[in-house]
Structures are given as structure tokens and as C-alpha cells.
Amino acid sequence: MALRELASLEKYLGLKKPNKYSTQGDKKIPVLQNNSPPLVGLVTIACHLVKESNHQELLGDTADSRAVVQQWLEYRLTRLDIYTKEDIKTVLKDLNLYLQDKVFLAGNHVTLADILIYYGLHPIIVDLAVQEKEEYVNVTRWFDHIQHHPGIRHHLPPVVVLRNRIYTSRHR
Amino acid sequence: MTKEGVQGVTEEEQQAQSKKALKKQQKEAEKAAKKAEKQAKLAAEQQSTDEDDFAKDRYGVSVMVQSQQKLGKQCFLVLRQQQFNVQALVAVGDRASKQMVKFAANINKESIVDVEAVVRKVEQKIESCSQQDVELHIERIFVISQAEPRLPLQLEDAIRPDGEGEEEGRATVNQDTRLDNRVIDLRTTTSQAIFRLQSGVCQLFRDTLTKKGFVEIQTPKIISAASEGGANVFTVSYFKTSAYLAQSPQLYKQMCICADFDKVFCVGPVFRAEDSNTHRHLTEFVGLDIEMAFNYHYHEVIDSITDTMVQIFKGLRDNFQTEIQTVNKQFPSEPFKFLEPTLRLEYTEAVAMLHEAGVEMGDEDDLSTPNEKLLGRLVKEKYDTDFYVLDKYPLAVRPFYTMPDPNNPKYSNSYDMFMRGEEILSGAQRVHDPELLTERALHHQIDLEKIKSYIDSFRYGAPPHGGGGIGLERVCMLYLGLHNVRQTSMFPRDPKRLTP
């Protein structure tokens, strides 16, 4: 899973040589063994790749946005790998509130935060019913925007998002 | 007590309401005789223990009292008749004594009273009653039938909308309590409105079809063999053997067509022994069934049925607005929308719409209930209608007597109709050729012995025909935008309920 994400990330970044990854532990944490010391962890490796490919803006332009990007990367690791129903609802509610007035998660362009949160959120969004997608309208809007961004989607199937609201009336 | 039957006595009233005065005078004559009788009776029974009870003969124990409130020298009552209620006032004055006011305040709620009063206009609108611009000043009040002091449920609570109840901390009545005390629950203005509307649906159904040349038939409900699959029938003991309660009048409708009746309909109970405890299933409900022979194409049948439904919707919209508004007060919902001519979609189109919305299903799969509801929403959003027909269902999911599509063997000449995203009618062109029918039955692995008489009825000349059946309760529920079919069934029957 995480390995496929890193492969897609490499393609997006335009890195010529794909790296070889191995995994470590039960949770299959990816390990990159190019240089010494080995890099362990999805976010660590992702940040390293970004720096390697000279796309520094993906980590944020200003100090402010860099901090926000790091915050969301940590969010990805700690909150998005949990799958109970209550937690899913909390995560979606939080994101919905945060994305009310923002196009991207940090700053005014796509960052690594958007990409990794998109990968992490995909399996959840795929299973949502149309009514729930309408309930978390900001998350759906952001998700649709990111999945259509050139080069990001790769290995993941597109999620259908309806343009018009169909759950407007009170009848269930 | 009706709105018109109240007597006005003062001159001002007679001038202001001259039209009513004539009617009142007629009623006055009738009532005078009754009153005289009562007075004589009461005079004999009265015990004159209180001093100077000059209004002794103007009160006693006859309109239903919904509630009352005593404020010192006055007592306010709310009197109700079917869907309407009006405020009434007993005040100490030259017509009423203190004892009379006390008596009025102590009348048990839901008692039936007989009232003689003056109709007066009020400056401030009375929000809590249906008649908001008048009130009655009572001159005589008699109790005709007393109710017990403790009621199992309070009517004000029963008509309170659910949201309001939670917000203000006031009680609402839950469904089981209502159904256990159905007689009192049916007195609420909402219930009265619902069942008057239901009566309207039945009447419009009959009138529309009769105008189209249909004949009403009565079919037997005690039958010898289960018509559609043995699992869902009730068995009754029939002398030395057993018999079944009819799941649908299907078989007999078709036999009537073969008996050269051309177009028939029937209104009667349908019994389904399904152990489904859902918001839209009953074990016994009223089925409105149609069957007709057609000349060129089975779409004539669809057009006939949809036109009947549209006439019913129009009739309800034009003649039952009061009832619809009364129900909406307690159960708010959007008005029912429909198109003329009725929207007809093909099954393949519907599957395409669902695919577009991200639903995964095969082309020949049946629609699951959540998919039906989602499709209803998509259709509403695209075509702005709550009522539509889905035509050409896949053959694999329909019963054995459905006629296959001559142009495409995977599909059938069958259709479903939906209201607000829920199915109300399942119908089709029927197989009228005994050979084809036998073949289809074998394909569905049905024991031919059990349906021998059914197949035989087509052996002596049978016209091509089709039809369908709707459930009266479900149609009312969906038209009004209610959420549980038990609200539209007077004494509902489900796997857990056999009384009242």
C-alpha cells in the first residue's frame, strides 16, 4: 500500500530512477536503503523524495505553510490509519470544517500534504454513499479537485462525484 | 356539533351573519323540542343544595371536549369535531352561574357534549384552533357521554410534531402507544385528515376506472393453492382440509380477462405472511388491482395505469388540500410532484444513471432498496418528478408468468412504478399462451401440478393482457410524505400486531 503510494509519488515528481523499497515490521513501514543511514517511514521518505527532485514548493513556500504541511503529514500517520466508524466520522467532520474556506490543505497550491492525505483518504471516500458525500461537501469538493490534478491519481480508481445535490428535501 | 349548527341569539349577530341566521332558525326549532325534553329530565334530577343556582337548567352532561382551562370566573374549552376545533367560553354572567363554570371546568376530556352558544368574532386570532377568527360563548352545555378521567394518551401530545416535542421538553406519543389505543389516536385531527384522504384515493380510483370502462370485480380470498410461491401465505383450516388466504387477486383477475370482461379492477384485502418488520410492510393491506386486455402493445396498459394515478394525484391536490395541510402541520413534507404525461424510463437508462453516480451493479441485477431510493433522488433531481415508471425489467428477476421481450430475450415486458423513490406497483404483460407459460414455469422449476388450473384457463382463447396492483396504504403514505405505513392503516396488521 504505502509502497504503491511512494511509486506514484515518484512518478509525479518526475524522478528518473525508481528506488527500491523494503518493508519493516507488521505495519509494513517502508524503508529506503539508498544511502546510509536508511530512511524509515512513509512521511520521511516522501519528504526526502521531494527534496531530491527539487520540487521544494511541495513542502510549502513560507515558514507558515511549511509548518501546516508538516502538521497534515503527521495527521496522516496518526489519524488516518484508524478505521472504526466513529473515527472515520470524526476525521471527515474535522476535514469538512477545515476545508470550508480553503482550496488546498496548506497555502495556495498543491503540496505534499494534499497528496498524502488524498492517498490515505481514498479507501474511505470510495465506500461513502452519495448521501454521506453530500453531507461532507467540502471534503468531497477538495477530493474531486485533487484527484483530477494532473499526475496525482495514478494507481487509484477515480471516485464519482455528482455535481448537483440530490439530497435537498426533507423526505429521508 | 357542527360549525353551522350553533345558534346565535343576539340581534347584532343576526345582522352580521344573516346567511347563517336562516339555518340557525331552522335548527332552533329542532333543538327547542330536544331542550324541552332535557330540561324536564334535569329538573327532576337536580338537587338544589347551592344557593341561587339560576343557571341550573342550562348545564349537564353532550361535541367532544378536547381540553379546558379554568381562570377564575371563566372557563375556556376547546371543542372538536373531526378535523376542526373551536374555542368556547363559559363565563359567569346572566346566562351562566358560578356552579356552571365549575361544572364546565370539571368535565372530563374527550367527553361528548351538547352545546348551545353564541358565535362571536374575536379581535385576536386564536392560533391553537382550526377556526381562528370566532369563539363560542356558551349558554347551555350538557354532557351526553362521559369519558373516564384518565386517558391513555393526551391528544395535544399526539398531534405535536416530533421536533417540537424534543425542543420544548413536551411529550410526544410513540407509535406503539398510539396503535394500542387506536380509537383515541384516530380522533386526532391528523389521523382524521389522513383517513379522509385515503377514502378519497379509493373513490378517485373507482371513479377514474369506471369512466374508462373498467368493471369492478370481487375475487375470492380463500384459495386452494398458493398463487406466488408457497412461503408467504397464511394457512386457514377449511373443514377437513386447509386453504390459503390470497396473496393477490392476480389469478382471478386474469381469469376474468379470459372470461371476456376486457377491463377489470378490484379493491380488496391482500394477505402476505412475510416476516418483515419494516416501515413499509404489513401482513394485511388493501390492494387496488387492475387488469386489462390490450389491442396492439402492452404500453396501452402502462398508459392506462399511469393516467389513473395522475387523475388520483390531481383529485387529491384539488379537493383535499385541507387534509394535506392538516397532516403537514404534524408531519412536514414537500408537496408531491408529478409530470403529465408520466415519465417513463427504461431499465437500461436507470442502470446507466446509477453507474454515473458511482453505484456498481450488473445490467441484469435487480434494484436493491437503497439503489431504488438513490435512483428516486437522481430522477427527482434530473426530471423534477416524484412519480415515474421503470419499463423493461430483466427477465431473470421477474415471476414466471411475465411475458419476455420479443426483441431482446434478456428483458421482459414488465414495469414498476415508484413514488418518492419507493416502489408502489409491480406489473407486467402476462403470458397468455399455455405452451409458453408451461415452458416458463419449468424454467423457474415450479411444480406444474400446482398451477394446472391456472394454465388451463388460457386454453380456450385468451387475449393478450397485462396489469398491476398498488397498495392503498403505501400510496397514501408516500403521497403525504409520511414515514411509516402503519400511520395510514387504520388497524394495522404486522408480524407483531394482531389487535385492536
Chai-1 contact restraints between the chains, C-beta under 6 A:
chainA,res_idxA,chainB,res_idxB,connection_type,confidence,min_distance_angstrom,max_distance_angstrom,comment,restraint_id
A,V130,B,A357,contact,1.0,0.0,6.0,A-B,restraint_1
A,V130,B,L374,contact,1.0,0.0,6.0,A-B,restraint_2
A,V160,B,G358,contact,1.0,0.0,6.0,A-B,restraint_3
A,L162,B,A357,contact,1.0,0.0,6.0,A-B,restraint_4
A,N164,B,E381,contact,1.0,0.0,6.0,A-B,restraint_5
A,I166,B,R377,contact,1.0,0.0,6.0,A-B,restraint_6
A,I166,B,L378,contact,1.0,0.0,6.0,A-B,restraint_7
A,I166,B,E381,contact,1.0,0.0,6.0,A-B,restraint_8
A,S169,B,E334,contact,1.0,0.0,6.0,A-B,restraint_9
A,H171,B,S333,contact,1.0,0.0,6.0,A-B,restraint_10
A,H171,B,R420,contact,1.0,0.0,6.0,A-B,restraint_11
A,H171,B,G481,contact,1.0,0.0,6.0,A-B,restraint_12
